[in-house]
Amino acid sequence: MRLFTLLACLSIMLVAATCRPNTNSSPEFQQLHRTWLHAQEEDQGDVLVYRPNTYSFPPSRGRTGFSFDPNGLFTQFDIAPTDGLEGRKGTWKPESSHTLHITLDDKRDPDYRLEIVSLEKNVLKVRRVQ
C-alpha cells in the first residue's frame, strides 16, 4: 500500500511539473515570436526601434536584429566580417511582463536584458540593460 501511495504521489508530481504553462507563449509575448531588424533611423535616445524583417526598410549598410521563438530559443543577428549577417544562438526568458533575459550560447558577450518599452504588431521598442 505504501508503494502504491508513493507511486501515485510521484505520478501527480510529474504531471504537475509537465503541465506548467510556457510563459514564452503567453499572450503578452506572442507578438515577439518573429524576426526583428534594427530600424536605427527611428531610434529615440536609448530606446532602440525594431521592425519585422518583412518591413520595407530604407537602404542601409547593414541591419542587426534578433529572432524570438516561442520555445525560448533566440538568435541574435550581428554584422558578419563579410558584411552579411551572422546568427548567434541563445535563449530568452521573461523576467517580468516587460523585461527579457537573453543568454547567448557562445558566451562571447555577457548575458543582457531587454526592457520592452512598447510592442505593437509592426514595431518593437526596447532598452538594452546589462
C-alpha angles and dihedrals in degrees: 000000000000091000091050091050091048092050091047091051092048091050092052091048091050092051091047092050094050095045096063111129115250102244089199087066096049115125093254091060101037092092088060093064099104143063116287126194126201114258093196091175088070099046115129111204108295092351110101118206123214131184131192114276088245091064118114099246123191115248114290138170089242141323129226122207148139144239127224119204120198091237092063097263115138133191121195115202115211129176107269123221088256091055093254125106124281116204116215115194125222144125138271131202134173117253092181137345089283106028130073127194113219123198122182117209096221092058091214087132130032121256114274141188132236116209109205107224093177137346122197132159095273105018135054120189119193144166118218113226126184 
